[in-house]
Amino acid sequence: MLKRSHVIYTGRVQGVGFRYTVRQLAHGFDVVGFVRNLDDGRVEMAIEGEEEELKRFIQHIGDSDLGPYIRNTTVEWQPLTGEFRDFSIRL
């Protein structure tokens, strides 16, 4: 079942290559969406794909070299919008 996930990462997630690493990791998964820095120091990610693939991708980010920088991950499941064609970094 196709779904959308809105994820917020907190911790030391800016200034450590977080967005670029997430974009690189996304190439190994069947997901589309974006990742971007927020003004308050958090990182936001919106992704769409099969629910299980989204869960695996989110877990993989936490298990990657980024894991030590993440203090908290908040995941909200949302209806699919179909707005994405690839995975990108938004400014």
Backbone atoms as SQL, in Angstrom:
CREATE TABLE atoms (id INTEGER PRIMARY KEY, chain TEXT, resi INTEGER, resn TEXT, atom TEXT, x REAL, y REAL, z REAL);
INSERT INTO atoms VALUES
  (1, 'A', 1, 'MET', 'N', 0.838, -1.177, 0.000),
  (2, 'A', 1, 'MET', 'CA', 0.000, 0.000, 0.000),
  (3, 'A', 1, 'MET', 'C', 0.889, 1.249, 0.000),
  (4, 'A', 2, 'LEU', 'N', 0.661, 2.146, -0.940),
  (5, 'A', 2, 'LEU', 'CA', 1.445, 3.373, -1.016),
  (6, 'A', 2, 'LEU', 'C', 1.015, 4.346, 0.069),
  (7, 'A', 3, 'LYS', 'N', 2.016, 4.962, 0.704),
  (8, 'A', 3, 'LYS', 'CA', 1.765, 5.905, 1.797),
  (9, 'A', 3, 'LYS', 'C', 2.745, 7.048, 1.741),
  (10, 'A', 4, 'ARG', 'N', 2.489, 8.009, 2.597),
  (11, 'A', 4, 'ARG', 'CA', 3.390, 9.152, 2.778),
  (12, 'A', 4, 'ARG', 'C', 3.775, 9.201, 4.250),
  (13, 'A', 5, 'SER', 'N', 5.036, 9.515, 4.488),
  (14, 'A', 5, 'SER', 'CA', 5.526, 9.657, 5.847),
  (15, 'A', 5, 'SER', 'C', 6.200, 11.009, 5.989),
  (16, 'A', 6, 'HIS', 'N', 5.853, 11.718, 7.050),
  (17, 'A', 6, 'HIS', 'CA', 6.484, 13.001, 7.386),
  (18, 'A', 6, 'HIS', 'C', 7.328, 12.735, 8.620),
  (19, 'A', 7, 'VAL', 'N', 8.635, 12.997, 8.495),
  (20, 'A', 7, 'VAL', 'CA', 9.580, 12.648, 9.556),
  (21, 'A', 7, 'VAL', 'C', 10.325, 13.913, 9.998),
  (22, 'A', 8, 'ILE', 'N', 10.450, 14.077, 11.305),
  (23, 'A', 8, 'ILE', 'CA', 11.242, 15.164, 11.875),
  (24, 'A', 8, 'ILE', 'C', 12.365, 14.553, 12.713),
  (25, 'A', 9, 'TYR', 'N', 13.589, 14.972, 12.412),
  (26, 'A', 9, 'TYR', 'CA', 14.767, 14.531, 13.174),
  (27, 'A', 9, 'TYR', 'C', 15.257, 15.682, 14.037),
  (28, 'A', 10, 'THR', 'N', 15.549, 15.380, 15.304),
  (29, 'A', 10, 'THR', 'CA', 16.162, 16.353, 16.190),
  (30, 'A', 10, 'THR', 'C', 17.489, 15.812, 16.684),
  (31, 'A', 11, 'GLY', 'N', 18.314, 16.695, 17.172),
  (32, 'A', 11, 'GLY', 'CA', 19.645, 16.336, 17.638),
  (33, 'A', 11, 'GLY', 'C', 20.652, 17.240, 16.966),
  (34, 'A', 12, 'ARG', 'N', 21.848, 16.726, 16.766),
  (35, 'A', 12, 'ARG', 'CA', 22.865, 17.491, 16.025),
  (36, 'A', 12, 'ARG', 'C', 22.779, 17.066, 14.563),
  (37, 'A', 13, 'VAL', 'N', 21.699, 17.461, 13.913),
  (38, 'A', 13, 'VAL', 'CA', 21.392, 16.963, 12.572),
  (39, 'A', 13, 'VAL', 'C', 21.638, 17.991, 11.476),
  (40, 'A', 14, 'GLN', 'N', 22.155, 19.159, 11.838),
  (41, 'A', 14, 'GLN', 'CA', 22.546, 20.141, 10.834),
  (42, 'A', 14, 'GLN', 'C', 24.036, 20.387, 10.938),
  (43, 'A', 15, 'GLY', 'N', 24.667, 20.605, 9.786),
  (44, 'A', 15, 'GLY', 'CA', 26.102, 20.860, 9.772),
  (45, 'A', 15, 'GLY', 'C', 26.963, 19.612, 9.825),
  (46, 'A', 16, 'VAL', 'N', 26.344, 18.453, 9.629),
  (47, 'A', 16, 'VAL', 'CA', 27.090, 17.188, 9.678),
  (48, 'A', 16, 'VAL', 'C', 26.913, 16.371, 8.391),
  (49, 'A', 17, 'GLY', 'N', 26.376, 16.992, 7.342),
  (50, 'A', 17, 'GLY', 'CA', 26.143, 16.275, 6.088),
  (51, 'A', 17, 'GLY', 'C', 24.908, 15.399, 6.112),
  (52, 'A', 18, 'PHE', 'N', 24.002, 15.683, 7.017),
  (53, 'A', 18, 'PHE', 'CA', 22.815, 14.846, 7.203),
  (54, 'A', 18, 'PHE', 'C', 21.981, 14.734, 5.926),
  (55, 'A', 19, 'ARG', 'N', 21.618, 15.872, 5.332),
  (56, 'A', 19, 'ARG', 'CA', 20.756, 15.848, 4.144),
  (57, 'A', 19, 'ARG', 'C', 21.407, 15.107, 2.983),
  (58, 'A', 20, 'TYR', 'N', 22.708, 15.331, 2.792),
  (59, 'A', 20, 'TYR', 'CA', 23.410, 14.699, 1.679),
  (60, 'A', 20, 'TYR', 'C', 23.518, 13.190, 1.885),
  (61, 'A', 21, 'THR', 'N', 23.743, 12.785, 3.124),
  (62, 'A', 21, 'THR', 'CA', 23.802, 11.353, 3.420),
  (63, 'A', 21, 'THR', 'C', 22.444, 10.703, 3.226),
  (64, 'A', 22, 'VAL', 'N', 21.371, 11.365, 3.688),
  (65, 'A', 22, 'VAL', 'CA', 20.019, 10.819, 3.505),
  (66, 'A', 22, 'VAL', 'C', 19.704, 10.680, 2.021),
  (67, 'A', 23, 'ARG', 'N', 20.068, 11.689, 1.233),
  (68, 'A', 23, 'ARG', 'CA', 19.823, 11.596, -0.216),
  (69, 'A', 23, 'ARG', 'C', 20.579, 10.413, -0.812),
  (70, 'A', 24, 'GLN', 'N', 21.816, 10.212, -0.389),
  (71, 'A', 24, 'GLN', 'CA', 22.605, 9.078, -0.883),
  (72, 'A', 24, 'GLN', 'C', 21.967, 7.752, -0.469),
  (73, 'A', 25, 'LEU', 'N', 21.523, 7.652, 0.785),
  (74, 'A', 25, 'LEU', 'CA', 20.881, 6.425, 1.262),
  (75, 'A', 25, 'LEU', 'C', 19.587, 6.140, 0.503),
  (76, 'A', 26, 'ALA', 'N', 18.882, 7.190, 0.105),
  (77, 'A', 26, 'ALA', 'CA', 17.606, 7.029, -0.599),
  (78, 'A', 26, 'ALA', 'C', 17.769, 6.282, -1.914),
  (79, 'A', 27, 'HIS', 'N', 18.960, 6.371, -2.516),
  (80, 'A', 27, 'HIS', 'CA', 19.191, 5.668, -3.788),
  (81, 'A', 27, 'HIS', 'C', 19.048, 4.161, -3.652),
  (82, 'A', 28, 'GLY', 'N', 19.213, 3.637, -2.457),
  (83, 'A', 28, 'GLY', 'CA', 19.098, 2.197, -2.235),
  (84, 'A', 28, 'GLY', 'C', 17.690, 1.734, -1.899),
  (85, 'A', 29, 'PHE', 'N', 16.735, 2.658, -1.924),
  (86, 'A', 29, 'PHE', 'CA', 15.349, 2.344, -1.566),
  (87, 'A', 29, 'PHE', 'C', 14.401, 2.879, -2.632),
  (88, 'A', 30, 'ASP', 'N', 13.252, 2.259, -2.714),
  (89, 'A', 30, 'ASP', 'CA', 12.232, 2.693, -3.670),
  (90, 'A', 30, 'ASP', 'C', 11.341, 3.736, -3.002),
  (91, 'A', 31, 'VAL', 'N', 11.912, 4.936, -2.794),
  (92, 'A', 31, 'VAL', 'CA', 11.201, 6.034, -2.146),
  (93, 'A', 31, 'VAL', 'C', 11.410, 7.310, -2.956),
  (94, 'A', 32, 'VAL', 'N', 10.463, 8.221, -2.844),
  (95, 'A', 32, 'VAL', 'CA', 10.574, 9.546, -3.441),
  (96, 'A', 32, 'VAL', 'C', 10.213, 10.556, -2.362),
  (97, 'A', 33, 'GLY', 'N', 10.702, 11.781, -2.510),
  (98, 'A', 33, 'GLY', 'CA', 10.376, 12.802, -1.531),
  (99, 'A', 33, 'GLY', 'C', 11.488, 13.815, -1.413),
  (100, 'A', 34, 'PHE', 'N', 11.632, 14.377, -0.203),
  (101, 'A', 34, 'PHE', 'CA', 12.659, 15.389, 0.026),
  (102, 'A', 34, 'PHE', 'C', 13.127, 15.370, 1.474),
  (103, 'A', 35, 'VAL', 'N', 14.264, 16.009, 1.682),
  (104, 'A', 35, 'VAL', 'CA', 14.802, 16.261, 3.004),
  (105, 'A', 35, 'VAL', 'C', 15.263, 17.711, 3.016),
  (106, 'A', 36, 'ARG', 'N', 15.070, 18.410, 4.144),
  (107, 'A', 36, 'ARG', 'CA', 15.516, 19.796, 4.241),
  (108, 'A', 36, 'ARG', 'C', 15.755, 20.192, 5.695),
  (109, 'A', 37, 'ASN', 'N', 16.628, 21.192, 5.854),
  (110, 'A', 37, 'ASN', 'CA', 16.868, 21.769, 7.170),
  (111, 'A', 37, 'ASN', 'C', 15.724, 22.705, 7.518),
  (112, 'A', 38, 'LEU', 'N', 15.376, 22.757, 8.793),
  (113, 'A', 38, 'LEU', 'CA', 14.408, 23.718, 9.295),
  (114, 'A', 38, 'LEU', 'C', 15.159, 24.806, 10.062),
  (115, 'A', 39, 'ASP', 'N', 14.573, 25.971, 10.141),
  (116, 'A', 39, 'ASP', 'CA', 15.220, 27.111, 10.788),
  (117, 'A', 39, 'ASP', 'C', 15.533, 26.876, 12.259),
  (118, 'A', 40, 'ASP', 'N', 14.810, 25.970, 12.903),
  (119, 'A', 40, 'ASP', 'CA', 15.000, 25.737, 14.341),
  (120, 'A', 40, 'ASP', 'C', 16.040, 24.657, 14.651),
  (121, 'A', 41, 'GLY', 'N', 16.779, 24.185, 13.631),
  (122, 'A', 41, 'GLY', 'CA', 17.832, 23.204, 13.858),
  (123, 'A', 41, 'GLY', 'C', 17.429, 21.761, 13.610),
  (124, 'A', 42, 'ARG', 'N', 16.153, 21.529, 13.349),
  (125, 'A', 42, 'ARG', 'CA', 15.688, 20.169, 13.043),
  (126, 'A', 42, 'ARG', 'C', 15.822, 19.907, 11.545),
  (127, 'A', 43, 'VAL', 'N', 15.649, 18.651, 11.166),
  (128, 'A', 43, 'VAL', 'CA', 15.614, 18.256, 9.761),
  (129, 'A', 43, 'VAL', 'C', 14.269, 17.610, 9.489),
  (130, 'A', 44, 'GLU', 'N', 13.651, 17.995, 8.377),
  (131, 'A', 44, 'GLU', 'CA', 12.349, 17.469, 7.960),
  (132, 'A', 44, 'GLU', 'C', 12.536, 16.596, 6.729),
  (133, 'A', 45, 'MET', 'N', 11.798, 15.497, 6.701),
  (134, 'A', 45, 'MET', 'CA', 11.801, 14.625, 5.532),
  (135, 'A', 45, 'MET', 'C', 10.367, 14.221, 5.234),
  (136, 'A', 46, 'ALA', 'N', 9.994, 14.289, 3.962),
  (137, 'A', 46, 'ALA', 'CA', 8.699, 13.779, 3.505),
  (138, 'A', 46, 'ALA', 'C', 9.000, 12.744, 2.432),
  (139, 'A', 47, 'ILE', 'N', 8.458, 11.541, 2.605),
  (140, 'A', 47, 'ILE', 'CA', 8.743, 10.453, 1.659),
  (141, 'A', 47, 'ILE', 'C', 7.460, 9.715, 1.317),
  (142, 'A', 48, 'GLU', 'N', 7.446, 9.174, 0.100),
  (143, 'A', 48, 'GLU', 'CA', 6.307, 8.375, -0.348),
  (144, 'A', 48, 'GLU', 'C', 6.817, 7.084, -0.960),
  (145, 'A', 49, 'GLY', 'N', 6.004, 6.039, -0.810),
  (146, 'A', 49, 'GLY', 'CA', 6.335, 4.728, -1.344),
  (147, 'A', 49, 'GLY', 'C', 5.517, 3.676, -0.622),
  (148, 'A', 50, 'GLU', 'N', 5.887, 2.425, -0.831),
  (149, 'A', 50, 'GLU', 'CA', 5.230, 1.339, -0.114),
  (150, 'A', 50, 'GLU', 'C', 5.525, 1.482, 1.376),
  (151, 'A', 51, 'GLU', 'N', 4.523, 1.253, 2.208),
  (152, 'A', 51, 'GLU', 'CA', 4.669, 1.469, 3.646),
  (153, 'A', 51, 'GLU', 'C', 5.869, 0.731, 4.235),
  (154, 'A', 52, 'GLU', 'N', 6.045, -0.525, 3.889),
  (155, 'A', 52, 'GLU', 'CA', 7.158, -1.298, 4.442),
  (156, 'A', 52, 'GLU', 'C', 8.506, -0.754, 3.976),
  (157, 'A', 53, 'GLU', 'N', 8.572, -0.262, 2.734),
  (158, 'A', 53, 'GLU', 'CA', 9.814, 0.320, 2.220),
  (159, 'A', 53, 'GLU', 'C', 10.127, 1.623, 2.967),
  (160, 'A', 54, 'LEU', 'N', 9.114, 2.416, 3.239),
  (161, 'A', 54, 'LEU', 'CA', 9.313, 3.645, 4.008),
  (162, 'A', 54, 'LEU', 'C', 9.839, 3.324, 5.400),
  (163, 'A', 55, 'LYS', 'N', 9.259, 2.337, 6.041),
  (164, 'A', 55, 'LYS', 'CA', 9.713, 1.932, 7.376),
  (165, 'A', 55, 'LYS', 'C', 11.169, 1.467, 7.348),
  (166, 'A', 56, 'ARG', 'N', 11.521, 0.679, 6.329),
  (167, 'A', 56, 'ARG', 'CA', 12.906, 0.194, 6.212),
  (168, 'A', 56, 'ARG', 'C', 13.867, 1.360, 6.003),
  (169, 'A', 57, 'PHE', 'N', 13.469, 2.328, 5.176),
  (170, 'A', 57, 'PHE', 'CA', 14.319, 3.485, 4.908),
  (171, 'A', 57, 'PHE', 'C', 14.538, 4.314, 6.179),
  (172, 'A', 58, 'ILE', 'N', 13.475, 4.597, 6.888),
  (173, 'A', 58, 'ILE', 'CA', 13.586, 5.362, 8.134),
  (174, 'A', 58, 'ILE', 'C', 14.480, 4.622, 9.132),
  (175, 'A', 59, 'GLN', 'N', 14.296, 3.330, 9.257),
  (176, 'A', 59, 'GLN', 'CA', 15.125, 2.528, 10.160),
  (177, 'A', 59, 'GLN', 'C', 16.589, 2.556, 9.720),
  (178, 'A', 60, 'HIS', 'N', 16.814, 2.461, 8.424),
  (179, 'A', 60, 'HIS', 'CA', 18.171, 2.453, 7.889),
  (180, 'A', 60, 'HIS', 'C', 18.891, 3.768, 8.200),
  (181, 'A', 61, 'ILE', 'N', 18.177, 4.883, 8.125),
  (182, 'A', 61, 'ILE', 'CA', 18.783, 6.171, 8.464),
  (183, 'A', 61, 'ILE', 'C', 19.259, 6.144, 9.917),
  (184, 'A', 62, 'GLY', 'N', 18.405, 5.662, 10.808),
  (185, 'A', 62, 'GLY', 'CA', 18.775, 5.581, 12.224),
  (186, 'A', 62, 'GLY', 'C', 19.923, 4.627, 12.500),
  (187, 'A', 63, 'ASP', 'N', 20.029, 3.577, 11.681),
  (188, 'A', 63, 'ASP', 'CA', 21.092, 2.580, 11.864),
  (189, 'A', 63, 'ASP', 'C', 22.389, 2.978, 11.165),
  (190, 'A', 64, 'SER', 'N', 22.350, 4.013, 10.342),
  (191, 'A', 64, 'SER', 'CA', 23.520, 4.427, 9.562),
  (192, 'A', 64, 'SER', 'C', 24.477, 5.244, 10.435),
  (193, 'A', 65, 'ASP', 'N', 25.496, 5.789, 9.809),
  (194, 'A', 65, 'ASP', 'CA', 26.451, 6.649, 10.512),
  (195, 'A', 65, 'ASP', 'C', 25.791, 7.916, 11.050),
  (196, 'A', 66, 'LEU', 'N', 24.574, 8.212, 10.605),
  (197, 'A', 66, 'LEU', 'CA', 23.846, 9.376, 11.103),
  (198, 'A', 66, 'LEU', 'C', 23.237, 9.127, 12.477),
  (199, 'A', 67, 'GLY', 'N', 23.056, 7.882, 12.833),
  (200, 'A', 67, 'GLY', 'CA', 22.390, 7.517, 14.079),
  (201, 'A', 67, 'GLY', 'C', 22.863, 8.264, 15.314),
  (202, 'A', 68, 'PRO', 'N', 24.182, 8.370, 15.533),
  (203, 'A', 68, 'PRO', 'CA', 24.652, 9.068, 16.732),
  (204, 'A', 68, 'PRO', 'C', 24.265, 10.556, 16.796),
  (205, 'A', 69, 'TYR', 'N', 23.966, 11.159, 15.655),
  (206, 'A', 69, 'TYR', 'CA', 23.583, 12.571, 15.621),
  (207, 'A', 69, 'TYR', 'C', 22.103, 12.784, 15.917),
  (208, 'A', 70, 'ILE', 'N', 21.310, 11.724, 15.813),
  (209, 'A', 70, 'ILE', 'CA', 19.857, 11.820, 15.983),
  (210, 'A', 70, 'ILE', 'C', 19.489, 11.610, 17.442),
  (211, 'A', 71, 'ARG', 'N', 18.805, 12.577, 18.023),
  (212, 'A', 71, 'ARG', 'CA', 18.313, 12.435, 19.392),
  (213, 'A', 71, 'ARG', 'C', 16.889, 11.879, 19.383),
  (214, 'A', 72, 'ASN', 'N', 16.077, 12.331, 18.429),
  (215, 'A', 72, 'ASN', 'CA', 14.691, 11.887, 18.371),
  (216, 'A', 72, 'ASN', 'C', 14.211, 11.868, 16.924),
  (217, 'A', 73, 'THR', 'N', 13.367, 10.886, 16.611),
  (218, 'A', 73, 'THR', 'CA', 12.748, 10.772, 15.295),
  (219, 'A', 73, 'THR', 'C', 11.243, 10.712, 15.496),
  (220, 'A', 74, 'THR', 'N', 10.529, 11.652, 14.892),
  (221, 'A', 74, 'THR', 'CA', 9.072, 11.678, 14.965),
  (222, 'A', 74, 'THR', 'C', 8.522, 11.351, 13.586),
  (223, 'A', 75, 'VAL', 'N', 7.686, 10.326, 13.510),
  (224, 'A', 75, 'VAL', 'CA', 7.120, 9.878, 12.236),
  (225, 'A', 75, 'VAL', 'C', 5.610, 10.060, 12.270),
  (226, 'A', 76, 'GLU', 'N', 5.093, 10.724, 11.264),
  (227, 'A', 76, 'GLU', 'CA', 3.647, 10.901, 11.116),
  (228, 'A', 76, 'GLU', 'C', 3.236, 10.319, 9.759),
  (229, 'A', 77, 'TRP', 'N', 2.263, 9.444, 9.770),
  (230, 'A', 77, 'TRP', 'CA', 1.772, 8.840, 8.533),
  (231, 'A', 77, 'TRP', 'C', 0.659, 9.700, 7.965),
  (232, 'A', 78, 'GLN', 'N', 0.732, 9.951, 6.661),
  (233, 'A', 78, 'GLN', 'CA', -0.205, 10.834, 5.992),
  (234, 'A', 78, 'GLN', 'C', -0.703, 10.183, 4.709),
  (235, 'A', 79, 'PRO', 'N', -1.793, 10.717, 4.147),
  (236, 'A', 79, 'PRO', 'CA', -2.273, 10.207, 2.870),
  (237, 'A', 79, 'PRO', 'C', -1.275, 10.515, 1.749),
  (238, 'A', 80, 'LEU', 'N', -1.198, 9.644, 0.801),
  (239, 'A', 80, 'LEU', 'CA', -0.333, 9.799, -0.366),
  (240, 'A', 80, 'LEU', 'C', -0.775, 11.009, -1.182),
  (241, 'A', 81, 'THR', 'N', 0.188, 11.815, -1.662),
  (242, 'A', 81, 'THR', 'CA', -0.141, 12.950, -2.529),
  (243, 'A', 81, 'THR', 'C', 0.317, 12.721, -3.961),
  (244, 'A', 82, 'GLY', 'N', 1.350, 11.912, -4.159),
  (245, 'A', 82, 'GLY', 'CA', 1.860, 11.649, -5.499),
  (246, 'A', 82, 'GLY', 'C', 2.600, 12.824, -6.111),
  (247, 'A', 83, 'GLU', 'N', 3.029, 13.782, -5.293),
  (248, 'A', 83, 'GLU', 'CA', 3.657, 14.994, -5.808),
  (249, 'A', 83, 'GLU', 'C', 5.125, 14.838, -6.183),
  (250, 'A', 84, 'PHE', 'N', 5.781, 13.759, -5.749),
  (251, 'A', 84, 'PHE', 'CA', 7.218, 13.614, -5.961),
  (252, 'A', 84, 'PHE', 'C', 7.527, 12.670, -7.123),
  (253, 'A', 85, 'ARG', 'N', 8.633, 12.962, -7.802),
  (254, 'A', 85, 'ARG', 'CA', 9.109, 12.104, -8.891),
  (255, 'A', 85, 'ARG', 'C', 10.470, 11.485, -8.558),
  (256, 'A', 86, 'ASP', 'N', 11.159, 12.096, -7.578),
  (257, 'A', 86, 'ASP', 'CA', 12.476, 11.609, -7.176),
  (258, 'A', 86, 'ASP', 'C', 12.705, 12.009, -5.719),
  (259, 'A', 87, 'PHE', 'N', 13.927, 11.795, -5.237),
  (260, 'A', 87, 'PHE', 'CA', 14.262, 12.203, -3.869),
  (261, 'A', 87, 'PHE', 'C', 15.278, 13.324, -3.974),
  (262, 'A', 88, 'SER', 'N', 15.010, 14.431, -3.293),
  (263, 'A', 88, 'SER', 'CA', 15.882, 15.604, -3.436),
  (264, 'A', 88, 'SER', 'C', 16.098, 16.295, -2.102),
  (265, 'A', 89, 'ILE', 'N', 17.073, 17.193, -2.123),
  (266, 'A', 89, 'ILE', 'CA', 17.316, 18.086, -0.998),
  (267, 'A', 89, 'ILE', 'C', 16.627, 19.394, -1.332),
  (268, 'A', 90, 'ARG', 'N', 15.799, 19.862, -0.413),
  (269, 'A', 90, 'ARG', 'CA', 15.146, 21.163, -0.587),
  (270, 'A', 90, 'ARG', 'C', 15.848, 22.181, 0.288),
  (271, 'A', 91, 'LEU', 'N', 15.938, 23.372, -0.233),
  (272, 'A', 91, 'LEU', 'CA', 16.560, 24.459, 0.535),
  (273, 'A', 91, 'LEU', 'C', 15.517, 25.304, 1.206);
